[in-house]
Amino acid sequence: MKSVNLAIVGATGMVGRTFLEVLEEKDFPINNLYLLASAKSKGKKISFRGKEYIVEELTENSFDKDIDIALFSAGGNISKKYAPIAKSKSVIVVDNSSAWRMDKDVPLVVPEVNPEDIEKHNGIIANPNCSTIQCVVPLKPLHEKYGIKRIIYSTYQAVSGSGVGGIKDLENGVNGVDELKKYPHPIAYNCLPHIDVFMDNGYTKEEMKMIDETTKILNDNNLKITATTVRVPVRYGHSVSINIELEKEFDLKDVMSLLENSPGVIVQDDVKNDVYPLALNCEGKNEVFVGRIRRDFSLDNGLNLWSVADNIRKGAATNTVQIAQLLLEKYFN
């Protein structure tokens, strides 16, 4: 596999640093590496594969270098400004923000689900919302075999999804410090049915992301989807209860076998021995863990799943690097 010149935008952030961990774990072939961040991070030193790199300030001239792929995780406004600049310099951008996800000309990719969509890129590929990713990975094989009519998402999302500020609010609350950095209410010992801003329709932006992105990734505008997203006092690892109405009848053993043999899925379902996916156990892992697989007896062809994944890993950094690996195979052999 050919080595590429790679840039990371937002290299000093939580996801940016995890990019580096995942790249190292996967032995991603890199020739030259460029670490880019805001002016306040300029000059910081970051170690990668035993070598020390100096963080550069992100500017409009940052992509004048010979760069093949750029991994972005610096927020939507930064992506909106700098991704087109990178694209104009023939850099392929894989963006982790929400800026491009619903753009009709930008593919929204989960490698286990729709890897073929990278071929539709015009210089920018979007990484989906963290909660959406861990849902569509098990939903894809079910949709292919049985067809899906309706999905109800109920999420239990870790504070790390809000960045350092979310973690700080949890730590402050647990330690009895009455200071909120991120949330409108205390998160310690609490659940907040409020992630991102509220929309005119009464849903939050996070809920609408899950609805719209699932439709785009599974390429099915006929899906009926609703969602309630909740922030919970967990550091890492999003959990999602997924209620599904399938088109066809199913045998539960067949569903279990299908998921056990699906890429990126690890089934943990042995309730007699209290085995099911836990947020604590998924931290640092790259897979989607699925359990509590059971019928929904309230409707025909109803199915319940419990999905858990590390939101910083599979929900962000790992999925982005997996997209970059697809680009390597497709364009840099």
C-alpha positions in Angstrom: 0.0 0.0 0.0 1.3 3.4 -1.0 2.2 5.8 1.8 0.4 9.1 1.8 0.8 12.6 3.0 -1.8 13.1 5.8 -3.0 16.2 7.6 -5.1 16.3 10.8 -7.1 19.4 11.4 -8.0 19.8 15.1 -5.0 17.6 16.1 -4.9 18.7 19.7 -8.6 18.0 20.5 -10.1 14.8 22.0 -10.9 13.3 18.6 -7.8 14.6 16.9 -5.6 12.9 19.4 -7.6 9.7 19.0 -7.1 9.9 15.2 -3.4 9.5 16.0 -4.0 6.5 18.3 -6.1 4.7 15.7 -3.7 5.5 12.8 -0.9 4.0 14.9 -2.9 0.9 15.8 -3.9 0.3 12.2 -0.4 0.9 10.9 -1.7 3.4 8.5 1.0 4.2 5.8 2.0 7.8 6.3 4.9 9.5 4.5 4.5 13.1 5.8 2.2 14.0 8.7 1.0 17.6 9.3 -0.8 18.5 12.6 -3.0 21.6 12.4 -5.0 23.4 15.0 -6.0 26.9 16.2 -3.5 29.7 16.9 -3.6 28.9 20.7 -2.3 25.4 20.0 0.5 26.5 17.7 3.9 25.1 18.7 2.5 22.3 20.9 4.4 19.0 20.6 2.7 15.7 19.9 4.4 12.3 19.7 3.4 9.9 17.0 5.2 6.6 16.3 8.2 7.7 18.4 8.6 11.0 16.6 7.8 14.4 17.9 5.7 16.7 15.7 5.1 20.5 16.1 1.5 21.6 15.8 1.0 24.3 13.1 -1.6 27.0 13.0 -4.4 26.3 10.6 -4.5 29.0 7.9 -5.7 29.4 4.4 -2.2 28.4 3.2 -2.0 25.2 5.2 -2.9 23.1 2.2 -0.4 24.5 -0.2 1.8 21.6 0.8 1.6 18.2 -0.9 -1.2 16.6 1.1 -3.3 13.7 -0.1 -5.8 13.2 2.7 -6.9 15.5 5.5 -8.9 14.3 8.6 -11.0 17.2 10.1 -12.3 17.3 13.6 -12.4 21.0 14.5 -16.1 21.9 14.4 -18.6 22.8 11.7 -17.5 26.4 11.1 -13.9 25.5 10.6 -14.9 22.7 8.2 -17.2 25.0 6.2 -14.3 27.5 5.8 -11.3 25.2 5.3 -12.6 22.0 3.7 -13.3 23.8 0.4 -9.8 25.3 0.5 -8.3 21.9 1.0 -10.5 20.4 -1.7 -9.3 23.1 -4.2 -5.7 21.9 -3.6 -6.7 18.3 -4.6 -6.8 17.2 -0.9 -9.5 14.6 -0.1 -11.2 15.7 3.1 -12.8 13.3 5.6 -14.8 15.6 7.9 -16.1 14.6 11.4 -18.4 17.6 11.9 -22.0 18.0 11.0 -21.2 20.6 8.3 -21.4 18.4 5.2 -23.4 15.4 6.3 -26.7 16.3 4.6 -25.1 17.9 1.6 -26.5 16.0 -1.4 -23.1 16.2 -3.1 -21.2 14.8 -0.1 -21.3 11.1 0.7 -22.0 10.1 4.3 -20.1 6.9 5.0 -19.9 4.1 7.5 -17.4 1.6 5.9 -19.3 -1.5 7.2 -22.6 -0.2 5.7 -22.1 1.8 2.5 -18.4 1.7 1.5 -19.3 2.1 -2.2 -20.5 5.6 -1.5 -17.0 7.0 -1.2 -16.8 6.8 -5.0 -19.4 9.6 -5.1 -17.1 12.1 -3.4 -16.1 15.3 -5.0 -13.3 16.1 -2.6 -15.2 15.8 0.7 -16.5 12.8 2.6 -18.6 13.2 5.8 -18.4 11.1 8.9 -21.8 10.6 10.5 -23.0 11.5 13.9 -21.6 9.2 16.6 -25.0 7.7 17.7 -26.1 7.2 14.1 -23.0 5.2 13.3 -23.4 2.6 16.0 -27.1 2.1 15.0 -26.7 1.7 11.2 -24.0 -0.9 11.6 -26.4 -3.5 13.0 -29.4 -2.1 11.1 -27.8 -2.6 7.6 -27.9 -6.4 7.6 -31.4 -6.4 9.1 -32.6 -4.0 6.4 -31.0 -6.1 3.6 -32.6 -9.4 4.8 -35.9 -8.4 6.3 -36.6 -4.8 5.3 -37.2 -2.1 7.8 -40.5 -0.1 8.1 -39.9 1.9 11.2 -37.2 2.7 13.8 -37.5 4.3 17.2 -34.2 5.5 18.7 -33.8 6.2 22.5 -30.2 7.2 23.3 -28.2 7.3 26.5 -25.2 9.4 25.4 -21.9 9.9 27.3 -20.7 13.4 28.3 -17.5 13.0 26.2 -19.8 13.6 23.3 -19.9 17.2 24.4 -16.1 17.4 24.5 -13.9 18.4 27.5 -16.7 20.7 28.8 -19.1 17.9 29.2 -16.6 15.7 31.1 -15.8 18.7 33.3 -19.4 19.2 34.2 -19.7 15.6 35.3 -16.6 15.7 37.3 -17.6 19.0 39.0 -21.0 17.6 39.9 -19.6 14.4 41.3 -17.1 16.4 43.4 -19.8 18.7 44.7 -18.6 21.7 42.7 -21.6 23.8 41.6 -20.2 25.1 38.3 -21.6 24.3 34.9 -19.3 24.6 31.9 -21.4 23.0 29.2 -24.9 21.9 30.2 -28.0 24.0 31.3 -28.6 21.7 34.3 -26.4 19.4 36.4 -25.4 16.1 34.7 -24.1 14.3 37.8 -26.8 11.9 39.0 -29.1 13.2 36.3 -30.3 12.6 32.8 -30.8 15.5 30.3 -33.3 14.9 27.4 -31.5 17.7 25.6 -28.6 17.3 23.2 -27.8 20.2 20.9 -30.3 22.9 20.3 -34.1 22.6 20.1 -35.7 22.9 16.6 -39.1 24.5 15.7 -40.6 21.0 15.5 -39.8 20.2 19.2 -37.0 17.8 18.4 -33.4 18.6 19.2 -30.8 18.9 16.4 -29.2 15.7 17.6 -32.5 13.8 17.2 -33.0 15.2 13.7 -29.4 14.2 12.8 -30.1 10.6 13.7 -33.3 10.6 11.7 -31.9 12.3 8.6 -28.6 10.5 8.5 -30.0 7.1 8.9 -32.2 7.7 5.8 -29.2 8.9 3.8 -26.8 6.1 4.9 -29.3 3.3 4.3 -30.4 5.1 1.1 -34.1 4.6 1.9 -36.4 7.7 2.0 -39.3 5.5 2.9 -38.0 4.7 6.4 -40.1 6.0 9.2 -37.9 7.1 12.1 -38.2 8.9 15.4 -35.7 9.6 18.1 -35.3 10.9 21.7 -31.7 11.6 22.6 -30.6 11.9 26.3 -27.3 12.9 27.9 -26.4 10.6 30.9 -23.7 10.7 33.5 -21.3 8.3 31.7 -17.8 9.4 30.6 -17.3 7.3 27.4 -19.7 5.1 25.5 -23.0 5.9 24.0 -25.9 3.4 24.4 -29.0 3.2 22.2 -32.2 1.3 22.5 -33.3 0.5 19.0 -36.9 -0.5 18.4 -37.5 -1.8 14.9 -40.5 -2.8 12.9 -39.4 -5.2 10.1 -41.2 -5.8 6.8 -40.8 -9.6 7.0 -41.3 -12.3 9.6 -38.1 -13.5 11.3 -36.7 -16.2 13.5 -34.9 -14.8 16.5 -32.1 -17.3 16.2 -31.6 -16.2 12.6 -31.4 -12.6 13.6 -28.8 -13.5 16.2 -26.7 -15.4 13.7 -27.0 -12.6 11.1 -25.7 -10.0 13.6 -22.9 -12.3 14.8 -21.6 -12.6 11.3 -22.0 -8.9 10.4 -18.8 -6.8 10.0 -18.0 -4.5 12.9 -20.6 -6.1 15.2 -19.9 -8.0 18.4 -23.0 -9.7 19.9 -23.0 -9.9 23.7 -26.3 -11.5 24.6 -26.5 -14.1 27.4 -29.0 -12.7 29.9 -29.0 -15.8 32.0 -25.4 -14.8 33.0 -26.1 -11.1 33.0 -24.1 -10.6 29.7 -25.1 -7.6 27.6 -23.2 -4.6 26.2 -22.0 -2.0 28.8 -20.6 1.5 28.2 -17.8 0.8 30.7 -16.7 -2.3 28.7 -16.7 -0.6 25.2 -14.3 2.2 26.1 -11.2 2.1 23.9 -12.9 -0.5 21.5 -13.6 0.0 17.8 -16.6 -2.2 17.4 -20.3 -1.9 17.9 -21.6 -4.1 20.7 -25.2 -5.4 20.4 -27.3 -7.3 22.9 -30.8 -7.6 24.6 -31.9 -8.9 21.2 -35.6 -9.8 21.6 -39.0 -9.6 20.0 -41.2 -6.6 20.5 -44.5 -8.3 21.2 -46.5 -5.1 20.8 -46.5 -5.3 17.0 -46.0 -7.7 14.1 -42.4 -8.3 13.2 -41.1 -6.1 16.0 -37.5 -6.3 17.3 -35.5 -4.7 20.1 -31.8 -4.2 20.2 -29.4 -2.6 22.6 -26.3 -1.0 20.9 -23.2 0.3 22.7 -20.1 1.8 21.3 -17.2 4.1 22.2 -18.4 7.5 20.8 -14.9 8.9 20.5 -13.6 5.7 18.8 -16.2 4.1 16.4 -18.4 7.2 16.7 -15.7 9.5 15.5 -12.0 8.7 15.1 -12.1 5.1 14.1 -14.9 5.5 11.5 -13.0 8.5 10.0 -9.7 6.5 9.8 -11.7 3.5 8.3 -12.9 5.9 5.6 -9.3 7.0 5.0 -8.4 3.3 4.6 -11.1 2.9 1.9 -9.5 5.9 0.1 -6.1 4.2 0.3 -7.5 1.0 -1.3 -9.4 2.9 -4.0 -7.1 5.7 -5.0 -3.6 5.1 -3.6 -2.7 1.5 -4.5 
